[in-house]
Amino acid sequence: MSRAFVLLHGWQNRREPEHWHHWLHDQLVARGFVVRYPQLPDPDAPSLDAWIDAHRAQLDACGTADVTVVCHSLSVPTWLHAFARGDVGEVENVILVAPPSASVLAQLELAEFIWRPTGDDTVGARGAAVMIVGPDDPYCPEGPDDEYVQPLGLPKIVIPGGGHLSTNDGYGPWPQLLDWCLDPSTLPSAGTDQ
């Protein structure tokens, strides 16, 4: 089975060349993979429904490939909404990076993106699923554990000094993330933190 990658950016992101998503795209394409890295609609004033539609379109474009989804920031709760609604189906692997907290989304007038766990939640991965965070993320000052990690039963990787894991935090090239994408068996398993 062929492999494909869908890279989904966050709020106000315009796929700047210095961002790790852009770098990851280029690295995966150079290795011969199908990689979908769309500009999501209206990144400054996004609509949840429009972003979910875009997520679904990117997955559909991958056909029957084994897909790894890599979400950053606002695309994390978008992905969770999309899967919970049944708008996207299960994929092979899901890597969720630096999700925003409900309090921050409310302050930014992005409340429709707030994801509230129901108790039966999953990220829609047949294989590996992980949350990667910085301990000092201004977009998630409460930390991701109560809102995301524990309800989803996810392993968590903490990147010391990572902040929001964005270009401003020094995350352009990110070789470790590339390694995790290429070999998801190296990701931690549920119930563990790194």
Secondary structure by P-SEA (a helix, b strand, c coil): cbbbbbbbbccccccccccaaaaaaaaaaaaccccccccccccccccaaaaaaaaaaaaaaacccbbbbbbcaaaaaaaaaaaaacccccccbbbbcccccaaaaaaacccccbbbbccccccccccccbbbbbccccccccccccccccccbbbbbbccccccccccccccccaaaaaaaacccccccccccc
